[in-house]
Amino acid sequence: MANWFYYDSFDFKQGPITQEDLQSLVAQGIITPQTKMETEDGKQGLAGQIKGLFPQPPAPPLQNYPPQYSPPAGIKPPTDYLVWSVITTLCCCLPLGIVAIIMSVQAKSAFQ
């Protein structure tokens, strides 16, 4: 079984410790995923890189999004007359033009 060394908060090398001692120090919170570690043969890294040492966070739940509607091929969108609504608002009748713009936008979003 391999022995491990870890660097404490003052950057002093501690060890050697066994795998069981390593897991005990993790449970006590002395070793965190950011703790510098070293193996017997001098390989260095972080404790978070050791597989199985820290519990994996649970995967986020899958989102159930409603399916996107797309019109069948060959069907073109209905005319929404948005340009005419804006022209009516600017040139003729402000109250009816505003209503026409709102209805044009609603018709466009309803088709989408």
N, C-alpha and C positions, 0 to 999 in steps of 0.2 A: 504494500500500500504506500502511496506517495505521501511525502510530508510537504506541508505548505509553510510559507513564511508570509507575514502580513506587516504592513507599515502602519504604525499607530498615528494618532493625530499630531504627534510631534515629529513625524517622519522617521521614527526609529524602527529598525527591522526587529520583528518579534517572531519567535518560533524556534524550532520547528514544531508544527502542530499536525495532528492527524486529521483525517476527513471527519471523524466524529467530533473532535474538538472544534473544527471549523464550523460545522453545523450548529454546535452549541453556542459559539460566539455570534453567529448570525441570529440565532433565536434571542440572544440577550441584547442585540442591537449594537454590539461592539464593532462588528464588521458589516458595512453597508455595501450596496452595489458600486459605490465610488471608491472603496478602499483599495489601495494598491496591493497587489499580491505578487508572490514569486514562488516558483517551483524549486525543487531540489537541484535541478539542472540549470537554473538561472533564468528561465523564461519568465518575463514580467507581463503583467496585465492588470485589469481591474476585476474585482470580485464578481461583478455583475456578468462577466464573460464566462464564468464557470457554469456549465450546464447543470441544472437541477439543484443549484444551491439556493436560489431564491424562488419563491412561488411565482408562477406566471399570472399576470393580471387576466381577469376573465375577458373573453372576447366581447365586443359590443354586440348588443342584440341586432338582428337583421331588421331592417325597416321594411314594412309592407306599404309600398307606395302604390297608388292606384295606377293601372295601366294607362299609358298615354294614347289618346285617340288620334288616329290619323285617317283622314277620309280615303275612301277607295280611290284607286288610280283612275284618272280620267274625269273626276268631278272637280270643277273649278269653283272657287268661293263665290258667293253671291255678291252683287254690287252693293257697297255700303254707302255710297254717295257722300263720303267724308269731305271731298273737295268742294262739292256743291253746298254742303252745310256751312263750311267756313266762309265761302263767298256770300252766302245768304246772311250770315252773321255780320260780316263786315260792311256789306252794301245796303242791305234792305232792313231787316227786322231783327233787332238784337235778341228779344226774348225767344222768338220762335227759332232763331238760328242756334242759340245755346241748346235748346231742346233737341234740335236736329243733330248737333254735334254729339250729344250724349247718346242718342239713339244709334247713330252711325258707329260709334265706338262699341256699344253693346252688341250690335249686329256682327261686328268683326270678331269680338272676343267669343261670342256664342258659337261661331263657326269653328274657331280654333279649339 
